[in-house]
Every structure is written in structure tokens, then in C-alpha cells.
Amino acid sequence: MSNIVRLIIACVTMGGGVALCVFGFWGWGIPVFLIGGLILLTFFFNENMLIAQYYLRKENTEESGKWLLKITDYEKQLYKGQHGYYNLLVGLIESRKAPLKSEKYFKKALTLGMGMSHNTALAKLSLAGISMAKANAAGASAAQRNNSKREADVYLKEAAKDDKNKLLADQIKMMKGQMAQMDKPQVIRGGFRQQKF
């Protein structure tokens, strides 16, 4: 259902509730007004998004994905403030299946903006992880590795700055440790030294 239609239904229902109260039908007017308020609440917080988020917290990405698929056109079905958050949820689900494919969703989420700073930090942390994966890719050249490491470092610093409530402090610390390991020279142990005869 389009968000505009949802808003119209909410306004009509709440108006009907007020009219019933004016004519003295308080028993009907109050419940009808509350139902209208509930419909208005779903204008700002889409029920499919809330359920998808619930399943994602339970680590059930398959069920979460099913609920997000019910949103066929997020630009029409969601309030503008939820567009970035929708892309973040899609990115988090995609990152479990194909991490490199999720990059575009995290970038779009940051472009569209999100209300809460910890969501922005989560998107940047995820992008840092993707950049690190690119740096570790087998076919990457030295220049690509260095570029990906720099990118990951920038995203990590920005994520730490956006994580004002320190909700992602452990993950950021762990990723910084992994970054430090990447910079250490690799020592190959064992094997035979080639000798010239």
C-alpha cells in the first residue's frame, strides 16, 4: 500500500473518531480514533520494516528477507526518513550471502541518510569490512590492496566517531586489530632454503 493512501486512511479514521466523540458516541469514538493513530504510526514506522528488523536481531536472515520483499517500491511505500534504513537492512541481509554485493546498499544508505548515528556507524563499519576483504582478495594488485586498506581505515575512523553510545566499540576494536595484522609482514616458516651448487 502506498504511504499516501495509508496517510489518507489514517486521517479519515481519526476524523471519524473525533466526529463520533462530538456526537456523543464516546464508546465508539475513542477506539476509532486510536485505530487511526495506529495507522498513522505505520506511516512513519512501516510494519514490514519492524518485523524484518526483529528477525534480523534473531539472526534469522531468511525470514527477515521475506518481510523486506513485501516492500516492492520503498520510495512509495516508506516514509522518506526510512529510505536509508531500508537500504541498511537490505545491505545487512546481503552481506551474509555475498559481502561484496552489499556494498552498494550501505553506500546508498549513507547517501540517503539515517536518523540515528549508530546506524550510520554500522553502515561505515560494514563498508570497512568490505574494503578489508578487497585488500585480502587473491587477485588484487599492490596498489589496489593499499587503496582498499586506506579506504577501510577511513571508514573505521568515521564509524568510531559516529558510534557515540559505544554500541559498536568491540567490533571496531576487533576490526582495528585485524587491520594491524594486515600491515605486518608475512613470515613463511618451514620449507627448504634453496641452495646454489
CORDASUL-V560857 format. One record per residue. N is the residue number from 1. D_LAST is the distance of its C-alpha to the last C-alpha in Angstrom with 1 decimal. Layout:
N D_LAST
N D_LAST
//
This chain:
1 80.1
2 80.0
3 80.2
4 83.3
5 85.1
6 84.1
7 85.6
8 88.8
9 89.3
10 88.7
11 91.3
12 93.9
13 93.5
14 93.8
15 96.8
16 98.4
17 97.9
18 99.6
19 102.4
20 103.1
21 103.3
22 105.7
23 108.0
24 108.0
25 105.6
26 103.4
27 102.3
28 100.7
29 99.9
30 97.5
31 95.3
32 95.2
33 94.2
34 91.4
35 90.1
36 90.1
37 88.2
38 85.6
39 85.2
40 84.8
41 82.1
42 80.1
43 80.3
44 78.1
45 76.1
46 75.4
47 75.7
48 72.7
49 70.5
50 71.7
51 71.1
52 67.6
53 66.8
54 68.2
55 65.9
56 62.9
57 63.5
58 63.7
59 60.2
60 61.9
61 60.4
62 61.7
63 65.3
64 64.9
65 63.7
66 66.8
67 69.1
68 67.4
69 67.6
70 71.4
71 71.2
72 71.0
73 71.6
74 70.9
75 72.3
76 75.8
77 75.7
78 74.4
79 75.8
80 73.8
81 72.6
82 70.9
83 68.8
84 65.8
85 66.0
86 66.1
87 62.8
88 61.3
89 62.3
90 61.0
91 57.7
92 57.4
93 58.1
94 55.6
95 52.9
96 52.9
97 52.3
98 50.2
99 49.4
100 48.4
101 51.7
102 53.8
103 52.8
104 55.6
105 58.2
106 57.2
107 57.3
108 60.7
109 62.0
110 61.1
111 62.7
112 65.9
113 66.0
114 66.8
115 69.6
116 67.7
117 64.8
118 62.8
119 62.7
120 61.2
121 58.7
122 57.8
123 57.2
124 55.0
125 53.0
126 52.5
127 51.3
128 48.9
129 47.4
130 47.2
131 45.4
132 42.9
133 42.3
134 41.7
135 39.1
136 37.3
137 37.5
138 34.3
139 34.9
140 36.1
141 34.5
142 33.9
143 37.3
144 39.1
145 37.7
146 38.8
147 42.2
148 42.8
149 41.9
150 44.4
151 47.0
152 46.6
153 47.0
154 50.2
155 51.7
156 51.0
157 52.7
158 55.6
159 55.9
160 56.1
161 58.8
162 60.8
163 60.6
164 63.5
165 64.5
166 60.9
167 61.1
168 57.4
169 56.1
170 53.9
171 52.3
172 51.7
173 50.2
174 47.9
175 46.8
176 46.1
177 43.9
178 42.0
179 41.7
180 40.3
181 37.6
182 36.7
183 36.1
184 33.6
185 29.9
186 28.3
187 25.8
188 23.6
189 23.3
190 21.3
191 18.4
192 14.7
193 12.6
194 9.7
195 6.4
196 3.8
197 0.0
//
